Amino acid sequence: MRIASLVPSATEMVFALGLGDDVVAVTHECDYPPAASGLPRLTRTVVAEGLSAGEIDAEVRRIVGEGRALYELDEDTLAAVEPELIVTQAVCDVCAVSYDDVVSVAARLPGRPAVLRQDPATLEEMLADVGRLGDAAGVPGAASEVRAGLEGRLAAVAAAVSGAPTPRTLALEWLDPPYVGGHWVPEMIAAAGGLDVAGRAGEKSRQASWEELRGAGAEVVIAMPCGFYVERSSAEATAHWSEVESLGGAHVFAVDAASSFSRPGPRLIDGVELLGHLLHPGRLEPPGTVGFAELAAPAASTRA
């Protein structure tokens, strides 16, 4: 089956199901697994490169406020690769091409490809999407195996942190302005043996004030700005160190948000394993697949 992916998490999921050879095109942000990087690109962003976090936030608000899309779909390339299945999402207008635009384009293509929408807001819904994608792509057995493996890893983390204290944890999904992680992030923290002090499981990430966050009583602060890898996450936290330090956390970490926190695919489980190590270092080793740094003003020591 010829598969076009319009969201990085779906690309990762398709490859995890052993269907990498069936993927004919991906988004401009699909960088994992490495084989995806060489495929035709179907999207581009209208947000200029090189902006600061605050400038990105302002530009996104301006474009959305004007009723325009943040991403553009290359319809000619999509038609040329002749997909039979297009995988997309509608959970976040800031993260991918508009779902309605995808449906409209698909209806105009000669082959009338099927469109599968993935909109998980929780870990369970991400796991369910593995099965839904497997069914749509004709590999339900592989999907069952992948899901069982992911669930087994979650169970191993739960066993490792069982009976341990639950550190009060604050996940910062953006720092200028501050946003707290929502959707699956509070669940990830809970699965790793922590207590999210500001995020709401299954709900959208939300903007907060530094004053509110100072009153949350966080013991551990984790900078995971959406779409950034550890180097940029570290830089953002360091740039706002006075605010971050005022939160009172005994430990401050920066992580690869793009790989294992922002994208609702199989690597969310890598993120849970990393959180288990950050919150309970004596009980779990880091997975080795997610970059992270423990920060101290004003420098960071990066590991991966």
Backbone as CSV, one residue per row, in Angstrom:
resi,resn,N_x,N_y,N_z,CA_x,CA_y,CA_z,C_x,C_y,C_z
1,MET,0.836,-1.198,0.000,0.000,0.000,0.000,0.872,1.249,0.000
2,ARG,0.526,2.219,-0.820,1.262,3.475,-0.906,0.692,4.451,0.132
3,ILE,1.556,4.859,1.064,1.109,5.656,2.210,1.789,7.014,2.201
4,ALA,0.993,8.070,2.346,1.512,9.431,2.512,1.202,9.868,3.939
5,SER,2.203,10.362,4.633,2.026,10.809,6.019,2.119,12.322,6.093
6,LEU,1.135,12.927,6.727,1.095,14.384,6.876,1.288,14.828,8.311
7,VAL,1.862,13.952,9.133,2.187,14.316,10.511,3.339,13.431,10.974
8,PRO,4.364,14.004,11.608,5.547,13.213,11.980,5.236,12.000,12.849
9,SER,4.299,12.114,13.770,4.000,10.971,14.630,3.457,9.797,13.822
10,ALA,2.672,10.084,12.794,2.152,9.012,11.937,3.276,8.374,11.136
11,THR,4.223,9.188,10.679,5.381,8.638,9.964,6.112,7.641,10.850
12,GLU,6.362,8.027,12.089,7.060,7.136,13.019,6.258,5.867,13.267
13,MET,4.941,6.000,13.353,4.096,4.844,13.612,4.086,3.891,12.423
14,VAL,4.025,4.435,11.210,4.034,3.591,10.016,5.331,2.786,9.945
15,PHE,6.451,3.446,10.201,7.732,2.736,10.184,7.786,1.691,11.296
16,ALA,7.237,2.008,12.466,7.238,1.052,13.578,6.455,-0.207,13.227
17,LEU,5.480,-0.068,12.339,4.682,-1.214,11.907,5.375,-2.007,10.800
18,GLY,6.586,-1.601,10.432,7.317,-2.321,9.403,6.918,-1.953,7.995
19,LEU,6.294,-0.776,7.833,5.787,-0.374,6.526,6.604,0.753,5.909
20,GLY,7.851,0.888,6.319,8.673,1.969,5.793,8.770,1.975,4.278
21,ASP,8.836,0.807,3.668,8.960,0.732,2.213,7.680,1.174,1.505
22,ASP,6.581,1.246,2.247,5.303,1.660,1.656,5.091,3.173,1.724
23,VAL,5.936,3.872,2.473,5.762,5.314,2.624,6.315,6.022,1.392
24,VAL,5.468,6.827,0.736,5.868,7.469,-0.514,6.166,8.956,-0.348
25,ALA,5.714,9.573,0.742,5.980,10.988,0.964,5.618,11.334,2.401
26,VAL,6.270,12.388,2.930,6.089,12.780,4.334,6.085,14.304,4.436
27,THR,6.047,14.820,5.665,6.059,16.258,5.881,7.491,16.795,5.912
28,HIS,7.607,18.113,5.891,8.929,18.746,5.962,9.554,18.577,7.339
29,GLU,8.769,18.158,8.344,9.277,17.996,9.704,9.606,16.548,10.052
30,CYS,9.343,15.622,9.165,9.569,14.213,9.450,11.067,13.908,9.383
31,ASP,11.671,13.698,10.546,13.109,13.448,10.623,13.437,12.140,11.335
32,TYR,12.401,11.332,11.622,12.633,10.049,12.282,11.604,9.053,11.768
33,PRO,12.069,7.805,11.513,13.462,7.367,11.521,14.248,8.032,10.393
34,PRO,15.581,7.876,10.392,16.397,8.566,9.381,15.950,8.303,7.946
35,ALA,15.413,7.116,7.673,14.983,6.797,6.307,13.902,7.739,5.811
36,ALA,13.141,8.338,6.727,12.075,9.248,6.319,12.618,10.538,5.737
37,SER,13.830,10.887,6.107,14.401,12.164,5.679,14.635,12.244,4.177
38,GLY,14.758,11.112,3.517,15.032,11.125,2.086,13.797,11.052,1.215
39,LEU,12.617,11.062,1.818,11.386,10.935,1.043,10.877,12.294,0.567
40,PRO,10.060,12.315,-0.497,9.478,13.584,-0.961,8.718,14.293,0.149
41,ARG,8.807,15.636,0.151,8.153,16.454,1.174,6.832,16.999,0.637
42,LEU,5.804,16.922,1.478,4.464,17.327,1.064,4.016,18.648,1.668
43,THR,4.745,19.160,2.637,4.289,20.353,3.338,5.402,21.384,3.473
44,ARG,5.007,22.582,3.825,5.933,23.655,4.180,5.214,24.585,5.146
45,THR,5.987,25.258,5.973,5.408,26.182,6.935,5.468,27.601,6.402
46,VAL,4.513,28.427,6.801,4.522,29.829,6.406,5.184,30.690,7.486
47,VAL,5.592,30.065,8.603,6.286,30.789,9.662,7.766,30.866,9.307
48,ALA,8.308,32.054,9.329,9.701,32.253,8.925,10.653,31.542,9.875
49,GLU,11.803,31.115,9.354,12.820,30.482,10.175,13.621,31.541,10.941
50,GLY,14.297,31.094,11.993,15.203,31.962,12.728,14.551,32.866,13.741
51,LEU,13.264,32.663,14.030,12.577,33.505,15.003,12.833,33.016,16.422
52,SER,12.773,33.926,17.373,12.838,33.543,18.782,11.519,32.900,19.175
53,ALA,11.490,32.273,20.364,10.257,31.631,20.832,9.124,32.639,20.945
54,GLY,9.421,33.814,21.475,8.395,34.835,21.595,7.903,35.302,20.242
55,GLU,8.813,35.430,19.284,8.430,35.834,17.935,7.612,34.753,17.249
56,ILE,7.964,33.489,17.478,7.176,32.389,16.918,5.750,32.448,17.447
57,ASP,5.603,32.629,18.754,4.269,32.700,19.361,3.468,33.847,18.757
58,ALA,4.093,35.021,18.624,3.399,36.178,18.075,3.004,35.959,16.620
59,GLU,3.893,35.334,15.840,3.618,35.090,14.428,2.490,34.075,14.259
60,VAL,2.502,33.025,15.076,1.428,32.033,15.017,0.090,32.682,15.342
61,ARG,0.071,33.499,16.386,-1.179,34.174,16.757,-1.660,35.089,15.624
62,ARG,-0.726,35.785,14.981,-1.105,36.691,13.901,-1.696,35.930,12.720
63,ILE,-1.020,34.854,12.311,-1.481,34.099,11.144,-2.829,33.438,11.413
64,VAL,-2.946,32.817,12.575,-4.217,32.175,12.926,-5.318,33.220,13.061
65,GLY,-4.977,34.372,13.645,-5.962,35.441,13.795,-6.471,35.967,12.465
66,GLU,-5.656,35.871,11.437,-6.056,36.282,10.090,-6.834,35.193,9.356
67,GLY,-7.029,34.051,10.037,-7.776,32.962,9.431,-6.993,32.171,8.410
68,ARG,-5.661,32.284,8.459,-4.819,31.576,7.506,-4.230,30.322,8.136
69,ALA,-3.843,29.382,7.294,-3.225,28.145,7.763,-1.739,28.354,7.985
70,LEU,-1.181,27.637,8.957,0.249,27.720,9.249,1.082,26.839,8.326
71,TYR,0.432,25.836,7.725,1.139,24.913,6.849,0.455,24.880,5.490
72,GLU,1.259,24.685,4.466,0.745,24.556,3.116,1.022,23.151,2.604
73,LEU,0.066,22.610,1.863,0.172,21.265,1.300,0.514,21.355,-0.178
74,ASP,1.526,20.607,-0.586,1.929,20.560,-1.986,1.056,19.532,-2.705
75,GLU,-0.025,20.023,-3.288,-0.989,19.118,-3.917,-0.399,18.417,-5.134
76,ASP,0.464,19.097,-5.868,1.051,18.482,-7.061,1.921,17.281,-6.690
77,THR,2.745,17.449,-5.634,3.587,16.332,-5.206,2.740,15.200,-4.664
78,LEU,1.697,15.543,-3.916,0.814,14.502,-3.376,0.179,13.710,-4.514
79,ALA,-0.260,14.398,-5.546,-0.854,13.692,-6.691,0.180,12.817,-7.390
80,ALA,1.412,13.304,-7.480,2.454,12.572,-8.206,2.840,11.269,-7.520
81,VAL,2.788,11.222,-6.194,3.192,9.997,-5.493,2.070,8.972,-5.420
82,GLU,0.865,9.354,-5.823,-0.273,8.433,-5.959,-0.527,7.605,-4.700
83,PRO,-0.818,8.248,-3.575,-1.059,7.480,-2.347,-2.387,6.735,-2.387
84,GLU,-2.411,5.636,-1.685,-3.668,4.916,-1.461,-4.236,5.236,-0.081
85,LEU,-3.358,5.654,0.824,-3.769,6.018,2.179,-3.014,7.269,2.592
86,ILE,-3.740,8.264,3.096,-3.146,9.479,3.643,-3.438,9.503,5.137
87,VAL,-2.395,9.662,5.944,-2.571,9.722,7.397,-2.317,11.156,7.845
88,THR,-3.284,11.724,8.556,-3.177,13.103,8.996,-3.779,13.251,10.385
89,GLN,-3.994,14.490,10.830,-4.528,14.740,12.163,-5.312,16.049,12.180
90,ALA,-6.113,16.229,13.224,-6.841,17.487,13.408,-6.749,17.967,14.844
91,VAL,-5.901,17.310,15.655,-5.842,17.646,17.076,-5.199,18.998,17.316
92,CYS,-4.342,19.458,16.400,-3.585,20.696,16.630,-3.387,21.448,15.324
93,ASP,-4.016,22.619,15.192,-3.882,23.409,13.980,-2.488,24.000,13.820
94,VAL,-1.713,24.017,14.927,-0.369,24.572,14.882,0.641,23.523,14.433
95,CYS,0.227,22.255,14.380,1.169,21.149,14.178,1.142,20.540,12.784
96,ALA,0.133,20.796,11.997,0.025,20.091,10.718,-0.930,20.819,9.789
97,VAL,-0.988,20.334,8.555,-1.918,20.864,7.566,-3.346,20.679,8.052
98,SER,-4.230,21.606,7.715,-5.634,21.513,8.091,-6.257,20.210,7.600
99,TYR,-6.963,19.522,8.490,-7.612,18.268,8.122,-8.620,18.482,6.997
100,ASP,-9.398,19.565,7.070,-10.387,19.834,6.023,-9.715,20.024,4.673
101,ASP,-8.547,20.678,4.661,-7.824,20.848,3.403,-7.381,19.500,2.844
102,VAL,-6.926,18.612,3.728,-6.477,17.287,3.285,-7.635,16.511,2.662
103,VAL,-8.781,16.547,3.306,-9.949,15.830,2.790,-10.348,16.380,1.418
104,SER,-10.319,17.701,1.282,-10.684,18.314,0.003,-9.717,17.920,-1.105
105,VAL,-8.423,17.946,-0.790,-7.423,17.578,-1.784,-7.558,16.104,-2.166
106,ALA,-7.724,15.240,-1.166,-7.850,13.801,-1.427,-9.022,13.510,-2.348
107,ALA,-10.109,14.253,-2.189,-11.291,14.033,-3.019,-11.049,14.410,-4.469
108,ARG,-10.046,15.268,-4.708,-9.742,15.680,-6.083,-8.726,14.782,-6.772
109,LEU,-8.037,13.949,-5.991,-7.016,13.086,-6.579,-7.670,11.947,-7.366
110,PRO,-7.065,11.546,-8.485,-7.661,10.496,-9.317,-7.923,9.194,-8.561
111,GLY,-7.005,8.811,-7.693,-7.156,7.542,-7.001,-8.077,7.575,-5.805
112,ARG,-8.557,8.765,-5.426,-9.420,8.933,-4.253,-8.883,8.156,-3.043
113,PRO,-7.691,8.513,-2.571,-7.106,7.765,-1.449,-7.940,7.896,-0.179
114,ALA,-7.862,6.871,0.653,-8.505,6.926,1.965,-7.731,7.906,2.847
115,VAL,-8.421,8.573,3.755,-7.800,9.501,4.693,-8.060,9.003,6.108
116,LEU,-6.983,8.747,6.844,-7.085,8.298,8.227,-6.653,9.435,9.134
117,ARG,-7.518,9.835,10.039,-7.229,10.934,10.961,-6.845,10.377,12.322
118,GLN,-5.716,10.832,12.837,-5.266,10.445,14.170,-5.298,11.676,15.077
119,ASP,-6.111,11.626,16.117,-6.278,12.773,17.012,-6.178,12.362,18.478
120,PRO,-5.089,11.709,18.877,-5.011,11.266,20.276,-4.829,12.442,21.230
121,ALA,-5.478,12.342,22.380,-5.277,13.312,23.453,-4.706,12.640,24.693
122,THR,-4.609,11.312,24.653,-4.122,10.543,25.800,-3.192,9.439,25.313
123,LEU,-2.476,8.836,26.244,-1.625,7.701,25.886,-2.458,6.552,25.339
124,GLU,-3.591,6.278,25.953,-4.440,5.184,25.504,-4.906,5.418,24.067
125,GLU,-5.243,6.656,23.733,-5.682,6.948,22.379,-4.531,6.812,21.378
126,MET,-3.314,7.158,21.794,-2.161,6.917,20.922,-1.995,5.432,20.665
127,LEU,-2.108,4.619,21.712,-1.986,3.179,21.553,-3.101,2.633,20.661
128,ALA,-4.304,3.173,20.808,-5.412,2.741,19.959,-5.150,3.099,18.495
129,ASP,-4.480,4.221,18.263,-4.161,4.619,16.891,-3.218,3.624,16.217
130,VAL,-2.381,2.962,17.000,-1.522,1.922,16.424,-2.391,0.856,15.764
131,GLY,-3.412,0.439,16.471,-4.314,-0.568,15.926,-5.111,-0.065,14.735
132,ARG,-5.582,1.164,14.812,-6.367,1.733,13.715,-5.520,1.866,12.455
133,LEU,-4.278,2.286,12.622,-3.391,2.399,11.467,-3.071,1.016,10.909
134,GLY,-2.850,0.061,11.794,-2.581,-1.294,11.337,-3.729,-1.864,10.537
135,ASP,-4.955,-1.607,10.987,-6.130,-2.077,10.250,-6.221,-1.403,8.879
136,ALA,-6.010,-0.077,8.857,-6.132,0.659,7.603,-5.069,0.242,6.595
137,ALA,-3.895,-0.133,7.101,-2.779,-0.500,6.224,-2.703,-1.998,5.971
138,GLY,-3.608,-2.747,6.557,-3.650,-4.180,6.296,-2.657,-5.012,7.074
139,VAL,-2.180,-4.489,8.236,-1.231,-5.255,9.048,-1.699,-5.278,10.516
140,PRO,-2.880,-5.787,10.776,-3.384,-5.789,12.154,-2.521,-6.609,13.105
141,GLY,-1.916,-7.686,12.608,-1.066,-8.504,13.465,0.155,-7.751,13.935
142,ALA,0.804,-7.034,13.019,1.974,-6.234,13.385,1.589,-5.145,14.375
143,ALA,0.415,-4.554,14.182,-0.039,-3.505,15.086,-0.246,-4.052,16.501
144,SER,-0.809,-5.239,16.587,-1.017,-5.853,17.906,0.317,-6.086,18.605
145,GLU,1.315,-6.519,17.848,2.639,-6.758,18.430,3.283,-5.455,18.900
146,VAL,3.180,-4.418,18.077,3.764,-3.133,18.453,3.086,-2.596,19.708
147,ARG,1.766,-2.645,19.739,1.058,-2.132,20.912,1.430,-2.932,22.157
148,ALA,1.492,-4.240,22.041,1.842,-5.066,23.194,3.233,-4.723,23.705
149,GLY,4.158,-4.464,22.797,5.504,-4.091,23.207,5.528,-2.766,23.949
150,LEU,4.768,-1.788,23.458,4.702,-0.483,24.117,4.056,-0.600,25.501
151,GLU,2.996,-1.377,25.584,2.325,-1.567,26.875,3.238,-2.298,27.863
152,GLY,4.031,-3.238,27.358,4.967,-3.938,28.228,6.010,-3.008,28.803
153,ARG,6.476,-2.065,28.002,7.462,-1.100,28.491,6.846,-0.164,29.530
154,LEU,5.603,0.240,29.319,4.919,1.055,30.321,4.775,0.291,31.636
155,ALA,4.453,-0.975,31.531,4.314,-1.792,32.732,5.641,-1.916,33.470
156,ALA,6.738,-2.002,32.720,8.054,-2.106,33.344,8.402,-0.827,34.106
157,VAL,8.044,0.328,33.553,8.283,1.588,34.264,7.435,1.636,35.527
158,ALA,6.175,1.259,35.414,5.288,1.267,36.578,5.832,0.379,37.688
159,ALA,6.351,-0.780,37.322,6.908,-1.686,38.331,8.147,-1.087,38.971
160,ALA,8.961,-0.399,38.183,10.213,0.157,38.697,9.969,1.280,39.695
161,VAL,8.921,2.083,39.471,8.682,3.240,40.348,7.641,2.957,41.416
162,SER,7.118,1.759,41.443,6.088,1.417,42.424,6.594,1.637,43.850
163,GLY,5.808,2.321,44.643,6.161,2.551,46.041,7.077,3.731,46.276
164,ALA,7.562,4.360,45.203,8.466,5.508,45.349,7.652,6.780,45.608
165,PRO,8.273,7.800,46.199,7.595,9.097,46.337,7.231,9.640,44.957
166,THR,6.257,10.530,44.901,5.819,11.102,43.628,6.218,12.576,43.568
167,PRO,7.356,12.889,42.984,7.805,14.284,42.928,6.807,15.186,42.210
168,ARG,6.588,16.356,42.775,5.715,17.350,42.152,6.445,17.924,40.938
169,THR,5.843,17.741,39.763,6.538,17.981,38.495,5.796,19.000,37.655
170,LEU,6.546,19.917,37.062,5.979,20.931,36.178,6.595,20.783,34.795
171,ALA,5.758,20.582,33.785,6.218,20.454,32.405,5.913,21.745,31.662
172,LEU,6.954,22.405,31.177,6.802,23.654,30.434,6.853,23.358,28.939
173,GLU,5.714,23.484,28.279,5.667,23.207,26.843,6.109,24.413,26.009
174,TRP,6.175,25.559,26.607,6.689,26.770,25.960,7.096,27.705,27.075
175,LEU,8.019,28.622,26.796,8.494,29.507,27.858,8.276,30.984,27.576
176,ASP,7.954,31.335,26.344,7.756,32.749,26.021,6.591,32.894,25.047
177,PRO,5.353,32.970,25.613,4.964,32.962,27.024,4.928,31.536,27.562
178,PRO,4.830,31.373,28.894,4.815,30.015,29.444,3.510,29.265,29.153
179,TYR,3.678,28.029,28.714,2.562,27.094,28.547,2.893,25.843,29.351
180,VAL,1.873,25.234,29.938,2.082,23.963,30.624,1.585,22.833,29.725
181,GLY,2.281,21.710,29.784,1.954,20.581,28.929,0.591,19.996,29.244
182,GLY,-0.151,19.670,28.210,-1.448,19.015,28.358,-1.478,17.718,27.586
183,HIS,-2.650,17.375,27.067,-2.836,16.131,26.312,-2.285,14.939,27.116
184,TRP,-1.285,14.266,26.558,-0.739,13.042,27.145,0.384,13.305,28.152
185,VAL,0.903,14.539,28.229,2.064,14.814,29.080,1.776,14.558,30.559
186,PRO,0.652,15.027,31.130,0.394,14.703,32.540,0.333,13.197,32.799
187,GLU,-0.212,12.440,31.846,-0.233,10.978,31.975,1.174,10.396,31.959
188,MET,2.010,10.937,31.109,3.394,10.461,31.033,4.093,10.678,32.375
189,ILE,3.876,11.837,32.961,4.480,12.126,34.262,3.951,11.158,35.317
190,ALA,2.646,10.907,35.303,2.066,9.973,36.273,2.601,8.562,36.057
191,ALA,2.717,8.150,34.788,3.229,6.809,34.480,4.662,6.640,34.936
192,ALA,5.395,7.764,35.007,6.801,7.728,35.428,6.955,7.925,36.926
193,GLY,5.859,7.962,37.650,5.934,8.075,39.105,6.020,9.494,39.616
194,GLY,5.440,10.442,38.882,5.415,11.824,39.331,4.001,12.356,39.412
195,LEU,3.863,13.600,39.875,2.574,14.275,39.970,2.675,15.588,39.211
196,ASP,1.894,15.728,38.147,1.883,16.964,37.375,1.113,18.019,38.165
197,VAL,1.758,19.141,38.445,1.145,20.150,39.319,0.382,21.219,38.555
198,ALA,0.415,21.190,37.221,-0.256,22.250,36.479,-0.995,21.765,35.238
199,GLY,-0.533,20.684,34.614,-1.173,20.191,33.406,-2.421,19.395,33.704
200,ARG,-3.277,19.288,32.703,-4.545,18.562,32.850,-4.596,17.456,31.809
201,ALA,-4.605,16.230,32.265,-4.560,15.076,31.364,-5.724,15.096,30.388
202,GLY,-5.409,14.875,29.114,-6.429,14.799,28.093,-6.924,16.134,27.592
203,GLU,-6.486,17.227,28.203,-6.898,18.556,27.778,-5.748,19.254,27.053
204,LYS,-6.075,20.299,26.317,-5.056,21.003,25.555,-4.044,21.674,26.484
205,SER,-2.836,21.840,25.974,-1.859,22.643,26.692,-2.440,24.039,26.883
206,ARG,-2.047,24.693,27.960,-2.653,25.997,28.241,-1.589,27.009,28.637
207,GLN,-1.875,28.253,28.317,-0.988,29.330,28.730,-1.197,29.614,30.210
208,ALA,-0.111,29.904,30.894,-0.165,30.226,32.312,0.711,31.444,32.565
209,SER,0.652,31.971,33.764,1.540,33.069,34.141,2.651,32.517,35.024
210,TRP,3.785,33.184,35.011,4.866,32.767,35.899,4.415,32.850,37.354
211,GLU,3.573,33.821,37.656,3.086,33.954,39.040,2.292,32.715,39.449
212,GLU,1.403,32.268,38.553,0.640,31.051,38.857,1.569,29.868,39.061
213,LEU,2.549,29.731,38.179,3.427,28.571,38.240,4.323,28.600,39.473
214,ARG,4.680,29.797,39.931,5.474,29.877,41.170,4.705,29.322,42.359
215,GLY,3.393,29.380,42.297,2.589,28.865,43.397,2.256,27.392,43.293
216,ALA,2.778,26.717,42.277,2.425,25.308,42.059,3.218,24.353,42.938
217,GLY,4.301,24.823,43.531,5.085,23.969,44.417,5.845,22.870,43.708
218,ALA,6.375,23.171,42.531,7.092,22.145,41.766,8.417,21.793,42.432
219,GLU,8.712,20.512,42.455,10.014,20.028,42.912,10.942,19.762,41.735
220,VAL,10.352,19.404,40.600,11.105,19.139,39.377,10.461,19.940,38.252
221,VAL,11.263,20.673,37.491,10.786,21.453,36.351,11.418,20.867,35.095
222,ILE,10.582,20.613,34.089,11.077,20.028,32.848,10.700,20.931,31.685
223,ALA,11.708,21.472,31.014,11.487,22.311,29.839,11.376,21.420,28.613
224,MET,10.218,21.447,27.979,9.972,20.633,26.785,9.247,21.463,25.734
225,PRO,9.858,22.589,25.294,9.180,23.426,24.310,8.840,22.664,23.043
226,CYS,7.595,22.776,22.632,7.047,21.968,21.549,7.884,22.064,20.280
227,GLY,8.306,20.900,19.782,9.034,20.830,18.532,10.526,21.057,18.628
228,PHE,11.050,21.355,19.827,12.474,21.645,19.976,13.226,20.411,20.486
229,TYR,14.494,20.324,20.081,15.377,19.296,20.619,16.133,19.872,21.820
230,VAL,16.929,19.037,22.464,17.472,19.397,23.772,18.323,20.661,23.735
231,GLU,19.064,20.879,22.662,19.904,22.074,22.601,19.057,23.345,22.656
232,ARG,17.988,23.385,21.854,17.118,24.570,21.849,16.311,24.637,23.145
233,SER,15.880,23.494,23.665,15.153,23.486,24.940,16.025,24.057,26.054
234,SER,17.290,23.639,26.075,18.222,24.143,27.084,18.417,25.643,26.940
235,ALA,18.571,26.092,25.696,18.779,27.512,25.454,17.575,28.332,25.895
236,GLU,16.369,27.824,25.639,15.168,28.551,26.048,15.075,28.644,27.569
237,ALA,15.343,27.533,28.249,15.275,27.553,29.717,16.334,28.472,30.299
238,THR,17.521,28.467,29.720,18.596,29.327,30.206,18.265,30.800,29.968
239,ALA,17.649,31.088,28.808,17.278,32.467,28.496,16.241,33.013,29.460
240,HIS,15.447,32.122,30.044,14.407,32.531,30.993,14.742,32.006,32.393
241,TRP,16.037,31.967,32.696,16.460,31.313,33.923,15.890,31.969,35.180
242,SER,15.783,33.276,35.202,15.271,33.929,36.408,13.848,33.471,36.701
243,GLU,13.028,33.338,35.658,11.652,32.858,35.858,11.641,31.376,36.240
244,VAL,12.465,30.580,35.531,12.513,29.142,35.818,13.003,28.904,37.241
245,GLU,14.041,29.597,37.638,14.594,29.421,38.977,13.589,29.818,40.049
246,SER,12.749,30.819,39.736,11.769,31.287,40.723,10.680,30.265,41.002
247,LEU,10.586,29.233,40.148,9.569,28.193,40.358,9.900,27.306,41.548
248,GLY,11.159,27.333,41.983,11.539,26.637,43.200,11.917,25.182,43.053
249,GLY,12.002,24.667,41.841,12.330,23.260,41.664,13.754,22.946,42.073
250,ALA,13.925,21.837,42.771,15.271,21.422,43.151,16.067,20.942,41.944
251,HIS,15.359,20.483,40.911,16.008,20.010,39.688,15.289,20.614,38.482
252,VAL,16.069,21.041,37.497,15.524,21.569,36.246,16.169,20.795,35.098
253,PHE,15.327,20.255,34.232,15.816,19.494,33.084,15.282,20.084,31.791
254,ALA,16.031,19.907,30.725,15.565,20.178,29.370,15.609,18.861,28.610
255,VAL,14.637,18.656,27.708,14.538,17.376,27.011,14.306,17.580,25.526
256,ASP,14.496,16.499,24.784,14.135,16.441,23.364,12.619,16.371,23.262
257,ALA,11.965,17.514,23.221,10.508,17.487,23.135,10.045,16.939,21.789
258,ALA,10.760,17.309,20.724,10.332,16.895,19.386,10.309,15.382,19.229
259,SER,11.223,14.695,19.892,11.307,13.252,19.675,10.299,12.472,20.501
260,SER,10.078,12.853,21.740,9.354,11.958,22.647,8.323,12.626,23.552
261,PHE,7.943,13.867,23.246,6.919,14.522,24.049,5.893,15.256,23.181
262,SER,6.328,15.904,22.115,5.421,16.678,21.268,4.627,15.798,20.305
263,ARG,5.232,14.707,19.845,4.629,13.883,18.806,3.961,12.646,19.419
264,PRO,2.642,12.488,19.222,1.936,11.360,19.831,2.099,10.057,19.055
265,GLY,3.335,9.560,19.062,3.630,8.292,18.420,4.302,7.345,19.388
266,PRO,4.858,6.250,18.886,5.463,5.239,19.767,6.553,5.772,20.680
267,ARG,7.253,6.830,20.277,8.353,7.324,21.105,7.885,8.097,22.341
268,LEU,6.566,8.269,22.514,6.094,8.770,23.806,6.519,7.826,24.927
269,ILE,6.628,6.562,24.617,7.034,5.602,25.650,8.492,5.804,26.017
270,ASP,9.332,6.182,25.048,10.703,6.577,25.374,10.689,7.750,26.347
271,GLY,9.749,8.681,26.117,9.629,9.826,27.009,9.245,9.433,28.414
272,VAL,8.331,8.465,28.536,7.964,7.976,29.869,9.169,7.351,30.555
273,GLU,9.926,6.569,29.811,11.121,5.938,30.387,12.131,6.998,30.833
274,LEU,12.295,8.056,30.032,13.208,9.117,30.442,12.697,9.823,31.689
275,LEU,11.408,10.141,31.730,10.840,10.780,32.911,11.035,9.902,34.145
276,GLY,10.882,8.588,33.967,11.111,7.684,35.087,12.517,7.827,35.637
277,HIS,13.490,7.991,34.745,14.875,8.186,35.191,15.058,9.550,35.844
278,LEU,14.494,10.605,35.249,14.668,11.945,35.796,14.042,12.086,37.180
279,LEU,12.889,11.459,37.370,12.183,11.564,38.651,12.671,10.545,39.665
280,HIS,13.200,9.412,39.187,13.652,8.329,40.077,14.963,7.743,39.541
281,PRO,16.034,8.519,39.551,17.285,8.083,38.909,17.854,6.789,39.461
282,GLY,17.552,6.457,40.687,18.067,5.220,41.253,17.296,3.992,40.841
283,ARG,16.175,4.182,40.212,15.313,3.046,39.859,15.288,2.742,38.362
284,LEU,15.577,3.728,37.529,15.518,3.529,36.085,16.711,4.208,35.414
285,GLU,17.272,3.532,34.424,18.300,4.135,33.590,17.625,4.904,32.452
286,PRO,18.266,5.950,31.933,17.673,6.656,30.793,17.626,5.738,29.581
287,PRO,16.652,5.914,28.696,16.505,4.993,27.568,17.613,5.076,26.538
288,GLY,18.374,6.181,26.498,19.442,6.293,25.520,18.981,6.754,24.159
289,THR,17.686,7.037,24.029,17.123,7.455,22.745,16.617,8.885,22.771
290,VAL,16.650,9.531,23.935,16.105,10.874,24.090,17.177,11.764,24.717
291,GLY,17.507,12.852,24.058,18.465,13.777,24.631,17.881,14.519,25.814
292,PHE,18.700,14.775,26.813,18.236,15.533,27.975,19.420,16.233,28.616
293,ALA,19.120,17.225,29.443,20.159,17.976,30.138,19.632,18.393,31.496
294,GLU,20.462,18.264,32.517,20.123,18.884,33.799,20.767,20.252,33.824
295,LEU,19.978,21.268,34.118,20.415,22.643,33.986,20.758,23.270,35.334
296,ALA,21.732,24.136,35.282,22.079,24.953,36.432,22.512,26.312,35.893
297,ALA,22.104,27.363,36.504,22.398,28.696,35.980,23.890,28.933,35.881
298,PRO,24.340,29.488,34.753,23.555,29.725,33.526,23.863,28.696,32.451
299,ALA,24.584,27.619,32.782,25.016,26.678,31.759,24.271,25.362,31.888
300,ALA,24.385,24.518,30.847,23.747,23.205,30.849,24.759,22.151,30.449
301,SER,24.647,20.967,31.036,25.498,19.834,30.655,24.651,18.838,29.928
302,THR,24.846,18.681,28.632,23.959,17.901,27.781,24.439,16.461,27.660
303,ARG,23.447,15.559,27.758,23.712,14.133,27.533,22.687,13.622,26.560
304,ALA,22.962,12.442,25.980,21.985,11.853,25.072,22.061,10.344,25.206
